[in-house]
Amino acid sequence: MLERAGVPAVSICTDAFLVPARAMADVYGVPDFQFVVIPHPIASLSPTQIEANVEPVIADVVRILTGT
């Protein structure tokens, strides 16, 4: 919805939710929507562990937000 309003957005989801995320993108009419995927689970991780999971995908977040 943000993208349709002209606001760059990125969805970050864990690998366990990728299939439902793709289904929702299809339902909303954006089957080519790009997701950034990190390992599941995250709820039990420390901030340091979460940072370790997110660091490898930061470039993907920037690429999606800037369109480059």
Secondary structure, DSSP 8 states (H G I E B T S, - for coil): -TTTTT----EEEEGGGHHHHHHHHHHTT-TT--EEEE-S--TT--HHHHHHHHGGGHHHHHHHHHT-
